[in-house]
Amino acid sequence: MPPITITQIANSFSYGLKRDYVSADQISPNARLAAIASEDQAFPDHSGFDWDAIEKSIKPKKKGKKTKIPLGGGASTITQQVAKNVFLWQGGKYTKYLRKIPEVYFTFMIELIWGKKRILEVYLNTIEMGPGIFGIEAASQKNFGKHAKSLSRAEAAMIVAAFPNPKIFSVKPMSRRVAWRYPQILQQMHNIEDDEDILALIK
């Protein structure tokens, strides 16, 4: 795991820094399944980029009609998020465009060198899960007073439901966004949990 990331340094000035990196066997399969179900259901199959989701996200909207990307179908994959969280920086309005080229490079290299299990482990250890809180272990301790390996399905879904803005969407007290979204994530977890490729990643 990286000793510290740019995002963690930036957040530490305003919110402090709470994190506790743990190995894959110390993370509940429920947490790994919730992350895939919510953030990137094509994770086992793509090579770092979900081209179908990217195409949907840039497709011109019909006049008077809102385009929705379904749960688990965002254009930014788990691998891309790891590249951004570990090696780069969070994008402001303009700097996010400067990040795109190195993000492509790091996404490709991560997929090539690490493999899916390692990518998922790093993702769940480094992603922001609350103000100054990074990683599933710190989030589990803060919200439920337990280790990440003991998270139930519902608890894991609640934590993940706070993405993509855990500074605003909180688990405790539960924000309306989390209350609305985590049952959807639970349903998606049920829908994908028998997929052989996903089972290989969460065991």
Backbone as JSON, one array per atom type, in Angstrom:
{
  "sequence": "MPPITITQIANSFSYGLKRDYVSADQISPNARLAAIASEDQAFPDHSGFDWDAIEKSIKPKKKGKKTKIPLGGGASTITQQVAKNVFLWQGGKYTKYLRKIPEVYFTFMIELIWGKKRILEVYLNTIEMGPGIFGIEAASQKNFGKHAKSLSRAEAAMIVAAFPNPKIFSVKPMSRRVAWRYPQILQQMHNIEDDEDILALIK",
  "N": [[0.84, -1.19, 0.0], [0.4, 2.32, -0.61], [2.41, 4.64, 1.24], [1.33, 7.16, 1.79], [-1.08, 9.21, 0.13], [-1.62, 11.77, -2.42], [-4.21, 12.79, -2.26], [-4.91, 12.06, 0.37], [-3.09, 13.59, 1.83], [-3.93, 16.19, 1.13], [-6.51, 16.2, 2.24], [-5.94, 15.9, 4.93], [-5.28, 18.33, 6.08], [-7.64, 19.69, 6.5], [-9.45, 17.83, 7.62], [-8.08, 16.0, 9.16], [-6.57, 12.72, 9.39], [-7.59, 9.5, 9.07], [-6.92, 6.18, 8.87], [-6.35, 2.73, 8.14], [-4.64, 0.41, 6.83], [-5.47, -2.77, 5.55], [-5.09, -6.28, 4.86], [-6.28, -8.3, 2.09], [-7.59, -10.58, 3.11], [-8.6, -9.63, 5.42], [-10.76, -8.18, 4.86], [-14.18, -8.09, 4.52], [-15.94, -10.34, 2.39], [-18.39, -9.32, 1.7], [-17.97, -6.55, 1.56], [-16.28, -6.35, -0.62], [-17.94, -7.36, -2.62], [-20.02, -5.48, -2.53], [-18.71, -3.15, -3.39], [-18.05, -3.79, -6.07], [-20.63, -4.27, -7.08], [-21.81, -1.76, -6.86], [-20.03, 0.12, -8.02], [-18.68, -0.87, -10.33], [-19.59, -3.14, -12.22], [-18.63, -4.52, -14.37], [-16.06, -5.04, -13.76], [-14.54, -7.54, -13.42], [-14.16, -8.26, -16.06], [-13.28, -6.25, -17.84], [-10.44, -4.39, -19.24], [-9.5, -2.36, -17.69], [-10.8, -0.15, -18.63], [-14.14, 0.66, -19.16], [-15.61, 0.51, -21.94], [-18.18, 0.53, -23.01], [-19.71, 1.82, -21.03], [-18.41, 4.27, -21.05], [-19.07, 5.19, -23.59], [-21.85, 5.49, -23.29], [-21.88, 7.53, -21.41], [-20.96, 9.75, -22.75], [-22.66, 10.06, -24.81], [-24.81, 12.07, -26.76], [-27.48, 13.79, -25.17], [-30.98, 13.37, -25.59], [-33.21, 15.97, -26.45], [-34.88, 17.4, -23.76], [-34.81, 15.09, -22.29], [-33.46, 13.18, -19.68], [-30.4, 11.5, -19.29], [-29.6, 8.51, -17.73], [-27.11, 6.75, -16.0], [-27.0, 3.44, -15.17], [-26.98, 1.86, -11.86], [-23.84, 0.73, -10.86], [-22.79, 1.11, -13.33], [-21.11, 3.23, -14.01], [-18.88, 5.48, -15.8], [-16.27, 5.62, -14.91], [-14.01, 3.29, -13.97], [-13.23, 0.85, -11.37], [-10.48, 0.38, -11.47], [-9.53, 2.72, -12.75], [-10.22, 4.55, -10.77], [-8.5, 3.74, -8.72], [-6.04, 4.34, -9.91], [-6.24, 7.13, -9.98], [-6.63, 7.72, -7.22], [-4.36, 6.71, -5.93], [-1.99, 7.36, -7.39], [-2.33, 9.88, -8.5], [-4.25, 12.88, -8.45], [-7.22, 14.36, -7.03], [-9.64, 15.7, -9.2], [-10.09, 19.13, -9.9], [-12.2, 21.65, -11.37], [-10.77, 22.3, -13.69], [-8.23, 21.08, -13.5], [-8.74, 18.37, -13.6], [-8.78, 17.63, -16.23], [-6.13, 17.75, -16.98], [-5.25, 15.55, -15.7], [-6.07, 13.35, -17.09], [-4.48, 12.06, -19.13], [-2.13, 10.94, -17.76], [-3.68, 9.32, -16.1], [-4.77, 7.39, -17.81], [-2.42, 6.05, -18.52], [-1.48, 5.03, -16.0], [-3.69, 3.46, -15.3], [-3.62, 1.47, -17.27], [-1.11, 0.28, -16.67], [-1.49, -0.62, -14.04], [-3.49, -2.59, -14.36], [-2.02, -4.35, -15.92], [0.11, -5.16, -14.28], [-0.68, -5.59, -11.56], [-3.14, -7.09, -11.34], [-6.56, -8.24, -10.82], [-7.48, -8.89, -8.15], [-5.61, -7.67, -6.46], [-5.92, -5.01, -7.24], [-8.54, -4.5, -6.37], [-8.21, -4.82, -3.63], [-6.42, -2.69, -3.02], [-8.01, -0.56, -3.81], [-10.15, -0.66, -1.92], [-8.75, -0.02, 0.33], [-7.77, 2.55, 0.0], [-9.64, 4.4, -0.92], [-11.61, 7.32, -0.33], [-13.8, 7.44, 2.4], [-15.28, 9.01, 4.02], [-15.15, 12.18, 5.81], [-11.84, 12.8, 5.95], [-11.44, 10.12, 6.32], [-10.13, 7.15, 5.23], [-10.33, 4.2, 3.44], [-11.68, 0.89, 3.98], [-11.44, -0.33, 6.49], [-11.09, 1.77, 8.39], [-13.48, 3.12, 7.92], [-15.35, 1.18, 8.64], [-14.8, 0.86, 11.35], [-15.41, 3.43, 12.31], [-18.16, 3.78, 11.66], [-19.51, 1.45, 12.49], [-18.16, 0.29, 14.56], [-16.59, -2.02, 14.34], [-14.35, -4.5, 12.9], [-13.35, -4.52, 9.44], [-13.51, -7.03, 8.32], [-15.71, -8.15, 9.46], [-18.01, -7.02, 8.49], [-21.45, -6.86, 7.68], [-23.72, -7.68, 4.96], [-25.58, -5.57, 4.58], [-24.35, -3.48, 6.02], [-21.95, -3.14, 4.61], [-23.0, -2.33, 2.14], [-24.17, 0.09, 2.91], [-21.91, 1.68, 3.55], [-20.64, 1.85, 1.04], [-22.66, 3.1, -0.34], [-22.37, 5.76, 0.22], [-20.62, 6.79, -1.61], [-20.39, 8.94, -4.49], [-19.49, 10.98, -2.84], [-18.55, 11.09, 0.09], [-18.16, 12.99, 2.02], [-20.41, 14.5, 2.14], [-22.57, 12.7, 1.96], [-23.52, 10.69, 4.46], [-23.11, 7.76, 6.57], [-23.67, 7.38, 9.29], [-24.85, 10.02, 11.11], [-27.48, 8.63, 9.08], [-27.66, 9.71, 5.83], [-30.15, 10.97, 3.54], [-29.6, 10.23, 0.94], [-27.93, 7.93, 1.22], [-29.73, 6.23, 2.54], [-31.59, 5.89, 0.55], [-30.08, 4.73, -1.48], [-28.64, 2.42, -0.58], [-30.31, 0.07, -0.37], [-30.7, -0.47, -3.08], [-28.13, -1.16, -3.87], [-27.8, -3.49, -2.37], [-29.64, -5.13, -3.71], [-28.43, -5.3, -6.22], [-26.09, -6.62, -5.46], [-27.13, -9.1, -4.8], [-27.98, -9.83, -7.35], [-25.62, -10.24, -8.82], [-23.97, -11.98, -7.42], [-23.63, -14.68, -7.96], [-22.1, -14.91, -10.18], [-19.37, -16.41, -11.74], [-16.82, -15.23, -12.2], [-16.89, -13.0, -10.55], [-17.25, -14.22, -8.07], [-14.74, -15.43, -7.83], [-13.19, -13.26, -7.23], [-14.08, -12.26, -4.79], [-13.86, -14.18, -2.87]],
  "CA": [[0.0, 0.0, 0.0], [1.18, 3.56, -0.6], [2.52, 5.2, 2.59], [0.34, 8.23, 1.83], [-1.41, 9.68, -1.22], [-1.84, 13.21, -2.55], [-5.56, 13.06, -1.76], [-4.89, 11.96, 1.82], [-2.37, 14.77, 2.33], [-4.8, 17.35, 0.95], [-7.62, 16.11, 3.19], [-5.47, 15.92, 6.32], [-5.23, 19.7, 6.59], [-8.98, 20.12, 6.89], [-10.24, 16.83, 8.33], [-7.26, 14.99, 9.79], [-6.38, 11.52, 8.58], [-7.87, 8.23, 9.74], [-6.81, 5.06, 7.92], [-5.72, 1.53, 8.68], [-4.58, -0.53, 5.72], [-5.6, -4.18, 5.92], [-4.92, -7.19, 3.72], [-7.53, -8.76, 1.47], [-8.29, -11.55, 3.95], [-9.19, -8.91, 6.54], [-11.88, -7.42, 4.31], [-15.33, -8.96, 4.3], [-16.4, -10.53, 1.01], [-19.54, -8.43, 1.5], [-17.47, -5.24, 1.16], [-15.77, -6.47, -2.0], [-19.1, -7.52, -3.49], [-20.74, -4.2, -2.56], [-17.95, -2.22, -4.23], [-18.23, -4.18, -7.47], [-22.04, -4.09, -7.44], [-22.15, -0.34, -6.93], [-19.11, 0.97, -8.76], [-18.07, -1.37, -11.57], [-19.99, -4.54, -12.36], [-17.84, -5.14, -15.44], [-14.69, -5.07, -13.28], [-13.78, -8.77, -13.71], [-14.06, -8.54, -17.49], [-12.64, -5.22, -18.67], [-8.98, -4.25, -19.1], [-9.23, -1.08, -17.04], [-11.74, 0.84, -19.15], [-15.43, 0.12, -19.56], [-15.89, 1.33, -23.12], [-19.64, 0.67, -23.18], [-20.15, 2.87, -20.1], [-17.86, 5.55, -21.52], [-19.89, 5.6, -24.73], [-23.14, 5.96, -22.78], [-21.72, 8.76, -20.65], [-20.69, 10.88, -23.65], [-23.68, 10.1, -25.85], [-25.64, 13.28, -26.65], [-28.81, 13.58, -24.59], [-32.11, 13.85, -26.37], [-33.79, 17.19, -25.9], [-35.94, 17.2, -22.78], [-34.72, 13.78, -21.67], [-32.26, 12.99, -18.89], [-29.78, 10.2, -19.45], [-29.16, 7.95, -16.47], [-26.23, 5.6, -16.04], [-27.52, 2.57, -14.12], [-26.12, 1.5, -10.76], [-22.79, -0.19, -11.26], [-22.44, 1.32, -14.73], [-20.45, 4.51, -14.23], [-17.82, 5.43, -16.8], [-14.98, 5.49, -14.23], [-13.89, 1.94, -13.41], [-12.48, 0.73, -10.12], [-9.06, 0.54, -11.79], [-9.29, 4.15, -12.96], [-10.29, 5.23, -9.47], [-7.26, 3.42, -8.03], [-4.99, 5.15, -10.55], [-6.42, 8.51, -9.52], [-6.5, 7.84, -5.77], [-3.03, 6.31, -5.45], [-0.86, 7.96, -8.09], [-2.6, 11.21, -9.03], [-4.95, 13.81, -7.56], [-8.64, 14.55, -7.32], [-9.72, 16.78, -10.18], [-10.94, 20.3, -9.82], [-12.92, 21.89, -12.61], [-9.86, 22.33, -14.84], [-7.09, 20.17, -13.35], [-9.1, 16.99, -13.9], [-8.46, 17.35, -17.63], [-4.69, 17.51, -17.01], [-5.02, 14.25, -15.09], [-6.59, 12.25, -17.91], [-3.43, 11.31, -19.84], [-1.45, 10.02, -16.83], [-4.64, 8.34, -15.57], [-4.82, 6.3, -18.79], [-1.16, 5.3, -18.39], [-1.46, 4.27, -14.75], [-4.75, 2.45, -15.36], [-3.1, 0.37, -18.1], [-0.02, -0.39, -15.97], [-2.06, -1.31, -12.88], [-4.13, -3.81, -14.86], [-0.99, -5.23, -16.46], [1.06, -5.64, -13.27], [-1.27, -5.99, -10.28], [-4.21, -8.07, -11.38], [-7.84, -7.75, -10.29], [-7.6, -9.01, -6.7], [-4.78, -6.64, -5.84], [-6.55, -3.72, -7.53], [-9.7, -4.36, -5.49], [-7.67, -4.65, -2.27], [-5.91, -1.33, -2.9], [-9.18, 0.33, -3.91], [-10.89, -0.64, -0.66], [-7.88, 0.54, 1.37], [-7.33, 3.93, -0.25], [-10.7, 5.31, -1.32], [-12.17, 8.15, 0.74], [-15.08, 6.91, 2.87], [-15.8, 9.97, 4.98], [-14.21, 13.3, 5.97], [-10.57, 12.38, 6.52], [-11.46, 8.68, 6.56], [-9.73, 6.44, 4.02], [-10.26, 2.75, 3.52], [-12.82, 0.17, 4.52], [-11.24, -0.61, 7.91], [-11.39, 2.99, 9.15], [-14.91, 3.4, 7.77], [-16.08, 0.18, 9.41], [-14.61, 1.17, 12.76], [-16.12, 4.66, 12.64], [-19.61, 3.68, 11.51], [-20.13, 0.28, 13.12], [-17.37, -0.17, 15.7], [-16.12, -3.38, 14.11], [-13.36, -4.65, 11.85], [-13.9, -4.65, 8.09], [-13.75, -8.45, 8.0], [-16.97, -8.56, 10.07], [-19.13, -6.25, 7.94], [-22.58, -7.57, 7.08], [-24.07, -7.21, 3.62], [-26.23, -4.26, 4.68], [-23.35, -2.5, 6.48], [-21.05, -2.88, 3.47], [-23.77, -1.56, 1.16], [-24.33, 1.45, 3.44], [-20.65, 2.4, 3.39], [-20.43, 2.11, -0.39], [-23.72, 4.01, -0.8], [-21.95, 7.14, 0.43], [-19.86, 7.24, -2.78], [-19.02, 9.4, -4.67], [-19.17, 12.14, -2.02], [-18.79, 10.71, 1.48], [-18.14, 14.17, 2.91], [-21.79, 14.98, 2.21], [-23.47, 11.56, 2.2], [-22.98, 9.97, 5.62], [-23.76, 6.53, 7.01], [-24.18, 7.71, 10.62], [-26.27, 9.75, 10.87], [-27.69, 8.21, 7.71], [-28.2, 10.73, 4.94], [-31.25, 10.49, 2.69], [-28.99, 9.58, -0.23], [-27.51, 6.58, 1.6], [-30.94, 5.46, 2.83], [-32.23, 5.59, -0.74], [-29.23, 3.98, -2.4], [-28.06, 1.14, -0.16], [-31.13, -1.08, -0.76], [-30.44, -0.77, -4.49], [-26.85, -1.88, -3.92], [-28.07, -4.84, -1.88], [-30.29, -5.87, -4.79], [-27.41, -5.58, -7.23], [-25.22, -7.64, -4.89], [-27.86, -10.37, -4.99], [-28.06, -10.13, -8.78], [-24.33, -10.6, -9.43], [-23.12, -12.76, -6.53], [-23.39, -16.04, -8.47], [-21.2, -14.86, -11.33], [-18.13, -17.13, -11.41], [-15.68, -14.32, -12.19], [-17.0, -12.18, -9.34], [-16.97, -15.12, -6.93], [-13.29, -15.64, -7.74], [-12.57, -12.04, -6.7], [-14.52, -11.9, -3.45], [-13.55, -15.25, -1.91]],
  "C": [[0.88, 1.25, 0.0], [1.25, 4.12, 0.81], [1.53, 6.34, 2.8], [0.09, 8.7, 0.4], [-1.62, 11.19, -1.21], [-3.2, 13.59, -1.97], [-5.6, 13.02, -0.24], [-4.18, 13.16, 2.44], [-3.27, 16.0, 2.26], [-5.93, 17.37, 1.97], [-7.17, 16.29, 4.63], [-5.45, 17.32, 6.91], [-6.59, 20.16, 7.11], [-9.7, 19.13, 7.81], [-9.41, 15.87, 9.19], [-7.15, 13.78, 8.89], [-6.58, 10.27, 9.43], [-7.82, 7.13, 8.69], [-6.11, 3.91, 8.62], [-5.72, 0.48, 7.58], [-4.67, -1.96, 6.23], [-5.46, -5.03, 4.66], [-6.28, -7.69, 3.25], [-8.3, -9.72, 2.37], [-8.87, -10.92, 5.21], [-10.33, -7.99, 6.09], [-13.02, -8.38, 4.0], [-15.62, -9.13, 2.81], [-17.6, -9.64, 0.68], [-19.08, -7.05, 1.02], [-16.95, -5.27, -0.27], [-16.92, -6.59, -2.99], [-19.86, -6.21, -3.62], [-20.03, -3.2, -3.46], [-18.14, -2.53, -5.71], [-19.66, -3.9, -7.92], [-22.38, -2.63, -7.66], [-21.33, 0.41, -7.96], [-18.71, 0.45, -10.13], [-18.39, -2.85, -11.76], [-19.24, -5.26, -13.47], [-16.38, -5.33, -15.01], [-13.94, -6.37, -13.6], [-13.45, -8.94, -15.19], [-13.31, -7.49, -18.31], [-11.13, -5.13, -18.4], [-8.61, -2.9, -18.49], [-10.21, 0.01, -17.44], [-13.02, 0.13, -19.59], [-15.93, 0.96, -20.74], [-17.39, 1.51, -23.37], [-20.17, 1.78, -22.28], [-19.65, 4.23, -20.53], [-18.7, 6.08, -22.68], [-21.24, 6.15, -24.28], [-23.0, 7.31, -22.1], [-21.5, 9.98, -21.54], [-21.71, 11.01, -24.77], [-24.53, 11.36, -25.69], [-27.02, 12.94, -26.1], [-29.88, 14.09, -25.53], [-32.73, 15.04, -25.67], [-34.95, 16.83, -24.96], [-35.89, 15.86, -22.08], [-33.4, 13.64, -20.93], [-31.72, 11.58, -19.11], [-29.26, 9.72, -18.11], [-28.23, 6.77, -16.72], [-26.65, 4.7, -14.9], [-26.5, 2.28, -13.04], [-25.09, 0.47, -11.22], [-22.33, 0.03, -12.69], [-21.82, 2.67, -15.0], [-19.3, 4.37, -15.2], [-16.45, 5.24, -16.17], [-14.91, 4.14, -13.53], [-13.17, 1.97, -12.08], [-10.99, 0.93, -10.37], [-8.7, 2.0, -12.03], [-9.31, 4.92, -11.65], [-9.04, 4.96, -8.65], [-6.11, 4.24, -8.59], [-5.04, 6.58, -10.05], [-6.12, 8.65, -8.04], [-5.07, 7.61, -5.29], [-1.91, 7.14, -6.08], [-1.08, 9.43, -8.49], [-3.33, 12.07, -8.01], [-6.42, 13.87, -7.96], [-8.79, 15.78, -8.2], [-10.62, 17.92, -9.75], [-11.58, 20.5, -11.19], [-12.01, 21.81, -13.83], [-8.73, 21.3, -14.73], [-7.44, 18.72, -13.65], [-8.78, 16.63, -15.35], [-6.95, 17.1, -17.79], [-4.35, 16.11, -16.5], [-5.31, 13.1, -16.04], [-5.49, 11.42, -18.58], [-2.65, 10.42, -18.88], [-2.4, 8.98, -16.23], [-4.76, 7.15, -16.51], [-3.58, 5.42, -18.65], [-1.17, 4.43, -17.14], [-2.53, 3.18, -14.72], [-4.27, 1.22, -16.14], [-2.04, -0.42, -17.33], [-0.53, -1.18, -14.76], [-2.69, -2.63, -13.31], [-3.08, -4.83, -15.3], [-0.19, -5.9, -15.35], [0.37, -6.23, -12.04], [-2.25, -7.14, -10.38], [-5.42, -7.61, -10.58], [-7.93, -7.81, -8.77], [-6.81, -7.92, -5.98], [-5.39, -5.26, -6.06], [-7.72, -3.48, -6.58], [-9.26, -4.13, -4.04], [-7.18, -3.21, -2.05], [-7.05, -0.31, -2.95], [-9.87, 0.46, -2.57], [-10.06, -0.11, 0.51], [-7.61, 2.03, 1.2], [-8.45, 4.89, -0.59], [-11.23, 6.07, -0.1], [-13.56, 7.64, 1.1], [-15.72, 7.78, 3.95], [-14.81, 11.1, 5.12], [-12.94, 12.87, 6.69], [-10.46, 10.88, 6.78], [-11.17, 7.95, 5.25], [-9.66, 4.95, 4.29], [-11.4, 2.14, 4.31], [-12.66, -0.12, 6.01], [-11.59, 0.6, 8.77], [-12.87, 3.32, 9.09], [-15.75, 2.44, 8.61], [-15.99, 0.48, 10.91], [-15.43, 2.4, 13.16], [-17.63, 4.45, 12.67], [-20.24, 2.56, 12.32], [-19.33, -0.29, 14.28], [-16.88, -1.59, 15.57], [-15.07, -3.39, 13.0], [-14.04, -4.89, 10.5], [-14.23, -6.09, 7.73], [-15.1, -8.92, 8.53], [-18.19, -7.83, 9.52], [-20.2, -7.16, 7.36], [-22.84, -7.03, 5.68], [-24.65, -5.79, 3.67], [-25.23, -3.18, 5.08], [-22.39, -2.14, 5.35], [-21.75, -2.03, 2.43], [-23.96, -0.12, 1.62], [-23.06, 2.28, 3.24], [-20.43, 2.79, 1.93], [-21.47, 3.08, -0.93], [-23.37, 5.47, -0.6], [-21.09, 7.67, -0.72], [-20.81, 7.96, -3.72], [-18.64, 10.59, -3.8], [-19.45, 11.85, -0.55], [-18.65, 11.86, 2.48], [-19.55, 14.71, 3.12], [-22.74, 13.86, 2.59], [-22.89, 10.7, 3.32], [-23.79, 8.73, 5.94], [-24.4, 6.74, 8.38], [-23.84, 9.16, 10.94], [-26.52, 9.47, 9.39], [-28.34, 9.32, 6.89], [-29.32, 10.12, 4.08], [-30.72, 9.76, 1.48], [-28.59, 8.13, 0.08], [-28.72, 5.69, 1.86], [-31.65, 5.04, 1.55], [-31.41, 4.6, -1.55], [-28.83, 2.58, -1.9], [-28.97, -0.07, -0.42], [-30.95, -1.47, -2.23], [-29.14, -1.55, -4.65], [-27.03, -3.31, -3.43], [-28.72, -5.7, -2.96], [-29.3, -6.24, -5.88], [-26.41, -6.64, -6.74], [-25.85, -9.02, -5.07], [-27.84, -10.8, -6.46], [-26.75, -10.69, -9.35], [-23.53, -11.61, -8.63], [-22.84, -14.18, -7.02], [-22.5, -16.08, -9.7], [-19.84, -15.45, -10.96], [-16.92, -16.2, -11.32], [-15.7, -13.42, -10.95], [-16.74, -13.0, -8.1], [-15.48, -15.33, -6.73], [-12.59, -14.43, -7.11], [-12.93, -11.78, -5.24], [-14.24, -13.0, -2.42], [-12.22, -15.02, -1.22]]
}
